Amino acid sequence: MTRKLNLNLFIYPGGHHEAAWRYPGSQPDQLAEIRYYQSLAQKAEAAKLDAIFFADGPALAENIRYASRFRLEPLTTLAAIAAVTDRIGLIATASTTYFEPYNLARLFASVDHISHGRVGWNIVTTSAANAAQNFGLEHHPVHEERYDRAHEFVDVVSKLWDSWEDDAVVADAASGVFVDDAKVHAIDHAGERFRVKGPLNLSRSPQGRPVYVQAGSSQDGRHFAALHAEAIFTAHQTLASAQEFYADIKARARGVGRNPDHIKVLPGISPFIAGTEAEAKALEEEFNNLTQPAFSLDQLKRLTGVDYAGHDLDAPFPVHLLRERAGDVAASRFKVVHDIVEREKPTLRGLLHRLAGARGHRVVAGTPEQIADTITEWFQNGAADGFNIMPPWLPGGIEVFTAEVLPILRARGLFREEYEGSTLRDHYGLPRPDSIYSRPAALRTA
């Protein structure tokens, strides 16, 4: 069977450009209105996209003066979207640092039942230090500690989602047996960080368990992805960088005994689309001219750990400040910024504009054919299994992409005409896992 692209709509309130809410045609008054998100999901489903995706964090961003920074809680949102859609996948972000395994397992399993098997969990460890005080903690756990917790967290959640075998619910009126309780298993997890008896108080979900998605590209993140992830969201500016990441992830998966085809690598792409390349670049410039430098500088500080306030925006970028931090910052997005500066040598304002579109993800301005060419090049040259589409503004950005770029990809035989299955696992071509408790005891730890 011909390999096909996997394409998600990454829904960021208002759009991915930091000034999207100011652009004519955006709908900033709708950002807490569920019908807005239902409509976006229905547009994505009509285009036969694989999934919609919501990022999330357990704290309000500090800089809220100049941009739309609030959002609805994603699992609640997905439950409402599930009621008005039938096939599109539904991916939500939830933190292993600020949830407990049992509650998270129950929430995601519930939405997977509600949606008939369309849910994915974007597993994050949360980088926002200001989240800690929302949960009674004095300090945000350090990077390594968060990942150690994440490994055990996923182990517990996996056991809970497997704790009911597929045929445990009998519902035999003649015998009076509703559940074969021999097929419902306490997990009796006793680890370094969690003690959870189980089982989950909900039968096994239609997919067996939600799809595991991950979005970290640090060395810890790559190791975690190789062990657990079934789809990876990642940010790259160049084909070469994306190819290195793609090859590394697939090799790591093989190294831990996994099928690399069962991990979908999905970089972000934020397209400005117009009839000519000049018009598309003018559209991007129009957005960039709506940015607020105070907000942009704050965003850059979050990505790099360096405060550039007070520097001349139109002078060459003070690269020495970034180089001084290079050995101290492990975050993958820092490397994206560092590489842009070393490669392109922009002014400070130029860098702020480069990052305004999608926070380090690839921004492309061009004709529908040029956008399709970029997607095709990365897909066919070992850089991506598909993409997270990150429209600069909504709803217009996704409308033009589905109307003008998707037909080109379909004509090239790279994207589906119709859904071929009903679950997110079907869309991604992923197997449905058996419950570990349905295996012989000797194989459960294999």
N, C-alpha and C positions, 0 to 999 in steps of 0.2 A: 504494500500500500504506500502511495506517495506521501512523504512527510509533509505535514501541514503546519502552518503557523498557529501558535496560541496567542490570542490577543485579549487583554483585559482592559476595561475602562477604569482607571484610577480616579476616583471621585474625590477631589479636594475642594472644600467649600468655595464656590465662586469660580474656581479654576486654579491652575498651578502657577501662573505668573503672580508675583506678589502684589501687583497693582490691578489684578483682574477685576476686582469689585468696582473700580472706577471706570471701566471701559463700557461704552454704550452697548446695550444688549445684555450685559450681565444682570443678575437678579439678586443683589445683596440683601434685599428685604425678604428673600425666601430661604435663607440659610438654616432656619429652624423649622421649616415647613416640610412635613413628610411627603406631601404630594410632589414637591420639587424633586426629591430623590427617587421617588417611585417613577416619575416621568423619565428621568435620566436612565434608570435601569430598564425601563420599557424600550427606550430608544436603542440601548445597547443590545437588548434581546432581539429586537427586530432586525438588527444587523448581524445576528448570530455570533456575537462575541462570546468568548469563553466565560468571562466572569466580570463582575464589578468588584472593586476593592476599596475599602475604607482604612486609611491610616488612623491612628489614635494615640493619645497619651493621657496619663492620669494626673495632669496638672495643666493649668492655664499658662500659656506662654507669657513671659514677662512683658514683651513689647506688644501691646494690643492697641496702641493709639492709631496706627496707620494701616492696619490690615485686619481682615476677618480671621480671627484666631480661634473662635469657639466652634464646637461641632456637637451634633447629637451623638449619644452613646451608640457605637456601631452595631452591637448585637440586637438591641431594641430596634434600631433602624432596619436591619436585615430581616427581622421577623415581619415588619410591616411591608417590606418590599416583596418578601416571599409570597404574601397574600395576593399580589397583583401581577406576578410573573410565574412562568411555568418551567423554563429550561435554563436560564442563565445562572452561572455559578455566583455564589455570595461569599466574599472573603472579608473577614473582620480581624482587626489587630487587637491582641490582648497580651498583657505583660506577665511574664513569669515572676517578675520581682514583686508585683503589687496585687496579684490574685493569689488565691489558694487553690490547689489542684481540684478538689472535689467540686467547688462552686463553678469553676471554669468548665470542667468536664460536663457538668449538668447543663449549663447554659448553651454550650455549643451543640451538645447532643439534642437538646430541645429544638434548636433552630434547624438542625439537620433533619429531624423528624418533620417539623413544620413545612420545610421546603422540599421534602421527598428526596433528600440526598444531594443537596447542592452547596454545602458549606465547606469553607476552608478557614483554617486558623493561621493568621500571620503571627508567628511567634517572635516576640521582642523581649529584650531584657530591660529596656527603658534607659535612655541616656540622660534624661532631664533630671538634674540633681534636685530641682525644687519640688519634685514629686514626694520626696521622703517625708516631709512634714505634713503632708496630707494623710499619711498613714501611721502617724505616731512615732516615726523614726527621727532620730536626731541627725543622722547622716545618711546620704545615699550610698548604697553598697558599691564598692569598687568594681571595675570591669571584670576581673577574673572571678570574683565572688559571685557576681550576677550570672556569669555563664555556668559556674559550678552548680548553682541553684537551678538554672534552666535545664540542665541535663537530667537531674533527678525529677524535676517538675514534669517534664515530658514523659519520663518513665512511668510516673504515677498516673498521669492522665491516660496514657496508652493502656495501662492495665485496667483502669476504670471503664474505658470505652469497650474493652474486650470482655468485661466481667460477665456479660450475658452472651451465651452462645446464640447463634442465629435462630435456632429452632426451639429456644427455651419457652417461648409463649405458645402454648398448646391450644387454649380456648376450646376445649372439647366438652360441649354441653352434655353429651351422653354420659361421660364418665365423671363429670364434675371437676375435672382437672383444668385449671387455668394456666398454671406455669409448671413446667418440669423443673423443680427447684434443684435437681442434681446438675442442671446446666446453668445455674446462676452461682457465681463464685466470689467469695470474699477474697480481696487481693492481699490482705495482711501485710501491707508495705510498712517496713520499719527501717528508715534510712537515716542519713546524717541530718537531714533538714525536715523530713516529713514522716509522720506516722498516720497512715490512712488504712482503715480496715476494709471499707467497701462492703458489698458491691455498690455500683451506681444504682440509684433508685429510678432507673429508666431503661427500657429494653434497648438492645443494640440498634444503632441507627441504620438507615438505608444503605449508606456507603460503607458500612462496617465501622468506620470512624471518619471524621472530617479530614480533608486534605491538609497536610502539614506544609505551611509556607514559612519562609524565613527571609529576613532582609538585611542581615549583617555581612559585610565583606572583609572585616578584619581577619587576622589569622584565627582567632578564637571563633569568629563567625563562620569561617570556611570549614573549620573542623566540625562545628555543630551542624552545619548544613549537610556535610557529607554523611553524617550519622543519621540525621532525622528528616531533613527537608525533602519534600516532593516537588516543590516549586520554589524558586529563589528570585526575589526582587533585588536588583542591583543597579548601580549608577556607573556609567562609563562615558567618557568624552570621545574616545577614539576607538577605531576598529581593533587596533593592536592591544589596547588595554582590555577590551571585552574578550578578545580571543584568549589572552593569557588567563583571565578569570575562568572562562568557560572550560578550557583544557584542564586547569587545575582542579576545578570542582569535579569534573567527570573522572579524573584520575584518582582523586581522593575517594570518590564513591566506589570505584573498582577496588581500591585498596582495603576498604572495610567490607568487601563482599557484596556490595549492592550493584544492581543493574543501572548503569549511568543513564540509560534511556528513561528511567523512572524518576529522574530529577530534571525538571524543566527550568532552564535559565532564562529569565525574563527581564532584560534591562528596561529602564524607563526611556521614553522618547516623547518630547513635547513639541508638536509640529505647528508652525505658523504657515498656513496654506493660502495661496492666492493664485491668480491666473498666470502671473509671471513671477520670476525669482525676484525682480526688483520690487514688485508690489508686496511680496511676502516679507522681504527685508524691511520695507517701509512700515508694514504692519507691526513687525517686531519692535522697530524703533518707536512707533507710536505708544506701545505698551511701556517700553523702557522710560520714555519721557514722562510717564505718569508715576514713576517710583518716587518714594520719599527717601532721601539719602540717610536720614537718621534710622529708619527701619532697616535699610539695606546694610548699613554698617553694623547694626546689631546682629543681623543674620550672619554676616561674615565673622563676627566675633564668636558666635555659637559654633560655627564650622571649624574655626582655626584655633580658638583659645587666645587670640590676640586682639587687642582693642586698637582700631585704626582711627578713632575719632580725633579730629584736629589735624589730620594729614590732608594735604592738598589733593582734592579729588581728581584734578586733571594733570597731576604730576605722575611720573613713572611710579609704579607700585613699589612700596618699600619692601622689597623681597628679603632683605636681610632679617627683618622681624620674623618672617615666616620660616626662614632657614634655621633661625635660632630655636624654633619650637619643633622642628622636624623630628628630632630624636625623642621628644617627650610625648607626642600625641599618637596614639595607636589607631584612632578612628579612621575608617576607610574614606569618609567624605573629606577629611583633611588632605589626604593624598590626592583626591580629585582636584581640590583647589590648588595645592602645591604644583601639580603637573600643569594646570592651565597657566599659572604664572610663569613657570620655567619655560614652557613651550611658546607662549604667545606674547609674553612681556607687556601686558596691558597697563594702562593707567589704572589708578584705584577706581575711578568711575567706570572704566571699561570692564573691570572685573566684577563690580557690583551689578552691572547690566548683564554680564555673562551668567551670573548666578540667579538673577531675578526671575528668570523664566521657569526654573524647575529645581533650584537648590542643588545643583551639581549634576543632575541628569542631562542627557543629551537634548539640546534644543536645535531644531532644524527649521530653517525658513526656506520655502521653495514652492514649486508647483506640485500638484498631486503626483505627477510622474516622478519628480525628484524625491518626494517623501517615500513613495513606493520603492524607488531605487535604493535608498538608504536601508530600508527595512529588508529588502531582498538581499542586498550585499551582506549584511550582518548575518542573516538567517542561513545563507548558502555558503558562508565562509567561516564556520566554526566559532561564531561569536554569540549566538542567541538561538533559543528554541521558539522565541516569540517575543512579545513586548508588552509592557504596561503602557498604554496610551494615556498621556498626561496632557489633556487639552489646556492651552494657556488660559482660556476662559470657558465658562459654561452658561448656557447649553450650546452656544454657537460652535465652539471648538470641536465637539464630538459630532455635531450634525454635519459639518463640512468634511470631516475625516471619513465618516461612514458613507457619505454621498459621493465623494470624489476619489478617495484613495482606495477604499475597499474594492470597488469594481476593477481597478487595475490589478490588485493582488489576486482577485478571483480569476481574472482573465489569464494570469500567469500560472494558474493552478496551485496557488500557495495558500489559499484560505477557503474554508468550507462555504458551500451554498446553503446548506441546511444542517441543523444539528443531527448528529448520528446516534446520540444517546441522551439520557435524561439526567445524569448526575455530573457533578464537577469532575469526578474521576473519569467518567466516560469522555468528557471534553478534552481532558489532558492525556488520555490514553494510559491511565494508571490502573493497576490491578486493584481489585477489592480484597483487602486483607482478611484472612481468617482470624477468628478469635484465638489468642494464644492458649486459652483454656480448653479449646476443642482439640488441641494436639495431645498426644501422649505425654505424660508427665516428664519423661526423660528428654523430650524435645523442647520444653517450654523455655528453657534458657539458651537454646541454640541460636 
